[in-house]
Amino acid sequence: GEKQELLDKSIQYLEEKKALQKQISQVGAVSQEKKEAQARYNKSYEYITSFLEAERLNDQLYIIKFQDKIKIVLPQRSLFPTAGSAWLSPKGMKTVKKIGLGLKQLSPASIEIAGHTDSVFAPDAKNSYANNWHLGLARAMSVLTVFEEVHVKRESMYIVSYADTKPISD
């Protein structure tokens, strides 16, 4: 009986060891995946900052690195001729096209295109838009349309309007 008990315990320990080794290898795989994802993220950030360096140096846009996303922020003056406009200026069109080409290279899983406005509903917007929400959405739509023209993956893009709820500057 004693030998059988020892044998049973040995088998139990071996099975527990096997289960632990499996868990350890799974944790290793996850952490390797995280490292690879972080490396891709860093590479994407380096690529987009160097690709858009001229625009960054001219204060046409700002690139902000978050934990899991990269934000490219464009002030209104870089894109639209007036505070009430959603039509890209020629300079804005050129900048957006270039960003689109950079995004096409990177091929991110998702691209949020967000439209913002300032807190005052611009007088020149009143003829075309019901309110700042509509103006913000129309601005995001203008950018999305240009991204589509340069063949950024359609299924990766979505638009939102923040109107005046998340001001980029005062």
N, C-alpha and C positions, 0 to 999 in steps of 0.2 A: 503494500500500500504506500509506503513512504517513497519508494522509487517512482511510482506512478504519479504521486503528488508533485515531486520535483520535476518530472517530465512535463506534466501539465502546466506548471508554473513557467518552465522554460519556453514552452510553446506560446503561452500568453505573453511573456516578455518579448519574444521575437515578433509577435503580431503587433504589439504596442510600438516597438522600435520601428517596424515597417511603416506604421501609420504616421509616426512622428517624422520619419524621413520624407514621406510623401508631403506632409504639411510644410516642412522646411523647403523642399524643392519648389512648392507652389509659391511660397513667400518670396523665394529667390527670383522666380519668373516674374512676379508682379513688380518687384523692385527693379528688375532689369528693364521691364516695360516702362516704368516710371522714368528711369534714367534716359532711355531712348527718346521718350516723349519730351523730356526736358531739353535734351540735346537738339531735337527738331525745332522746338520752340525758340531756343537761343539762336539757332541758325537762321530761322525765319526773321527774328528780330534784327539780327545783323544784316541780313540781306535787304530788308525793306528800309532800314535806316540808311544804308549806303546807296540803295537805288534812288531814294528820295532826298539825298543829301543837299542838292542845290535848293530845293524847295524849303527844306528845313532851315538852311542858312539864311534864306530870304524871308524867314518868318511867315511863309505861306501856309505852313502846316506844322503840327507838333505830333511827335510820336511818343506815346506813353506805354510803358511796359507794366502790365498787371501780372498777378500770379499765373493766370491761365489764358490771358488774352492780350492782344496788342491793339491799342487804340490809335487811330490816326485822326487827329482833330483838325478841322479846317475852319478858321474864323469866317464869318459871313463876308467880310471884305475880300477874302481870297476867292470866293465862289460867285457871289451874287452882286449885281450892280447896286441894288438898294436894299433897305431893311424889309421891304414888302415884296421882294421879288423871289420867285422860285426858278427863274430862268438863269441858267449858268452864263456868266460873262465869258468872252472868248478866252481870257486868262484862266478862269475857273474850269472851263471845258478842257483845256490843255492839261491842267493839274489833275483833274479827275481821270482823264484818259490814262495818264501816266500811272496813277495809283492802280487803276484797273489792270494795266499790263503787269504791274508788280504782283498784284493779287493772283492774276492768272498763272504766273510762274509758281507761286507758292501753293496754289490750290487748297486753301483752308477748308475745313469741314463746314464752317458757318461764318457768314459775313453779315453783321448787323449794320444796316445803313440807317443812321438816326438823323432826323430833322429837328433842328432847334430854332427857336425864335427869341427875340428879346422880350422883355416884359410888356412893352407898349405895342399894341396892335398898330402896325404902321399904316398911315393914311393911304399910301399907294397900294396896300394889299386889299383894302376894303371892296374894291370893284371886282376882284377875282376870287377872294377867299372868304368863307363865312367867319373864320376866326384863326387864332394862332395854331390850333391843332391842324387845320386844313393846310395852312401855309407850311408848317413843319413837314407834313406828309408829302406835299407837293415838292418840297426841296429834296427829300429823301428819294422820291420817285425820279427826279431829274438825274440824280447821281446813279441810281440803279439802271436807268436807261442807257447811260454812257457805259457803265460796266458791261451791260449786255452787248453793246456794239463792239466792245473789244473782246468778247467771248469769255467773260468770267462765268464759271459754272452757275447756271440758273438755279439749280436745286440747292446751292449753298447760300443763296442770298435771301434776306428778308428785310423789310423796312418797318421802322417805328417812328412815331412822332412824339417828341417830348415837349413840343410847343415851348412855353416859357417856364416849365416846371423844373428843368435841370439846366440852368444857365451855364454856358461855357465860360463867360466872363461877365463882368458887371457892365 
